[in-house]
Amino acid sequence: MKFKDLLSEQDKQLFKSAIGKVKPLQQDKIAPVKAKPMAAAKKRQHDPKQVAQFHFSDQYEPFINEHGPVKYVREDVDSFEAKNLRRGHYHPDLILDLHGLAQHQAKQEIAALLYACQKEHAQCVCIVHGIGSRVLKNKIPHWLVQHPDVMAFHQAPLEYGGDGALLVLIELHDKFMRK
């Protein structure tokens, strides 16, 4: 039995009188616009992972002190900046979590992150690499030293990951200033 059959004629008339005159809606069927293939290609051009092409070498081995916390300060930067990173004076604007990624994927993500820092005007970032088998933990400092925008990095304070993360200080350029 259908719902309309449950109502008596008197109930139907009562409902119609309560509603009054009703004008049926006109259905305007508008077909969705399909995306053109060129629009997808333009989106890929502006994808930071596609644009950010910085090559990190695995053969380059800079001297990074293996005793104590991981830290680095570029020659033209005051060594006090690493201490500020350690003390938590800088708070990360962006956080990158590399858990579960292979080395080549981690390289691409770090290159994209450093490119995004310029676009988003982010001066401090946190790279969470975890500890695990220590592959990324050992490789990431060697990669970061190679990038010209990296001013300093230091093992992150506990609230940002401690031994499994790095706080990185980025030099910003004016060509990417926000509009």
N, C-alpha and C positions, 0 to 999 in steps of 0.2 A: 504494500500500500504506500502510495506517495504522500508527501506532506500536504500538497494542495488538496488531496482528497480527504484529509482529516478535518479540514475546515468546513463548516456548514455555509450555506448560501448567505445566511444572516451575518455571520462573522466576516465573510468576504465583502459584503456591502458596507459593514461598519468600518472596515479597514479602508475601503475606497473613499468613503465620505471623510474619514479622518485625514487622509493624505491630500485630497483635493485633486485639482487637475495636474496631470503629470505629462511632461513633454519627453518623449524618448530621446536618448542621447544619440547623436550622429557619430559613428565611428570613423575617425579619419586614420586610415591605415597609411603609415609612412614607412617605407622600407629603410632599414639602416644602411648607412653609407659604408661601403666596403673600403678598407684601407688600400691605398695604391702601393704597389711594390716599391716605388721610390721612397715613400715615407718611411718604410722599414729600414731602408739603406741609410737614410739621413739619421735615424735614431741610433744606428750602430756607429756612425761617425762620431757622435757626441758621447758615446759610452766611455767612461774613464778607463776601463780596462782595455779598450781598443786604442785609445789615444795615448795612454801612458805606456810608452815603450822605452824603458830604461833597462839596459843590460847589466845585470850583476854578475861578476865573474866569480867562479868557484875556486879559481887558482890563486887569486889574490889573498894573501895572508898577512894582514896588518898585525902589529903587536898590540894585543889587548891582554891586560893583566888577568891571568887565570885564577889568581888568589884573591879572595874577597869578592865583593859585588862587581858585576859587569858594568863598566862605565867608559865613556869616551867623551873628549872635548876636542873640537877642531882647533887647529893652531891659532887662528885669528879670533877665537872666542875666549872670553874670560873663564878660567877654570872654576870660578864660583858658581857658574850656571849648573854644573853637574851636582854641586852641593844643594842648590835650590831645588833641582829635580828630586834628589834623595829626600829632602825635608818636606816635600809636598807643597812647595810654594806655587808650582804650576799644576793646574788641573787639566786633564785631557779634554780636548774639544771633540775628538773622534777616538773610537776604540775599535781595533781590528782583532778579531779572534781567529787564530790560525789552527785551532785544534782540528786534527783529522786531515789536514792538507798535506800533500806531497811537497817536496822541495820546489819543483818547478811551479806548482800552483801558488805556493807561499811567495815566491819571487814576484809573480804577476800581481798578487794582491798587495804586496808592499809597494810596488811601483805605482799601482793605481791609488793607493792610500796617499803616497807622497804627492802625486798629481792632484788629488782631491784636496789636500791641505792648501795648495795654492789657490784652487778654485773657491774653496769655502773659507779661506783666510783663517785656517786653524794653525795656531802656533805650537801647540803641544798635543801629541797623540800617544795613545797607549797601544802597544802591540802585545797581545796575549799569545804566547807560544806554547805555554805549558812546559812540563819537564819531561815526562815520558822517557824516551830513549835518548834524549838530549841532542838529537840531530838538529832540529830547528833552533834550539836554545844556543847551540854553538855556531850555527851558520848565520843567523840573523844579524848579530853584531858585525860580522865580516862584510855582509852586504850593505848594511847601513853606513859604514865608514866610507864606502865608495860613492855614495850619492852626494852631490855638491850642496844640496839644500839642508842636509842634516848637520846641525850645529853641535849638538851634544845628545847623549843618551845615558841613562842610568837605570839600574835595576829598580823596578817600581816599588813604591811603598806597599805594605800589606793590603791596604784597601783596594788597590788596583791590580793585585795579582802576585805581589812579592817576587819570589825567585822565578816564577813562571811568566813574568811580563817585563817589558821595558817601557819607560817613559822616554819619548823622543822629542827634542826641541827642534823646531823647523824654522829655517830662515825664509821669510816671506818676501815676495817680489811684488812690485807695484803693478805689473802688467795684468795680474789676475784680480785686482781690487774689485770688490762688489759694487754693483751699480745701484 
